[in-house]
């Protein structure tokens, strides 16, 4: 692909951070239609995304691209902190260890929803999977106690925005 245009600076507000995360089993996503880099998700019958609420200002989405041997590879990472070490959280977080993988909808603080673990090029062949689960009590009385979860996927394209609102799919 040849360069076809420049890029103008956008002076609107641009806040960092993640607002919401919704996760679905990759097998529960019936289809994703891509139009001009925007995805529209269709779920299987009676299947939904599940929202994971996290501690404020502890979630981050990263996407790193590399050109290796003439091929682009993007690594998508979603990290979030679940507060408290209790049986309810432990059970829910243990389910993220499923090796079949997930499709994730992530809404940033600017209201843009991205689809992770699914792409127009690879479909759900490279879903998000648990790559790290770090649970801690903290050291100090005021330290956070809980689990930092990291989901990771590799794909050949940058993450697409999603036209669907998370509320429509949970």
Secondary structure, DSSP 8 states (H G I E B T S, - for coil): -----------S----SEEEEEEEEGGGEEEEEEETTEEEEEE-TT---EE----TT--EEEEEEEEETTEEEEEEEEEEEEE---HHHHHHHHGGG-TT-EEEEEEETTS-EEEES-BTTTBTTT-BEEEEEEEE--SSTTS--EEEEEEEEEESS--EEESS-HHHH-
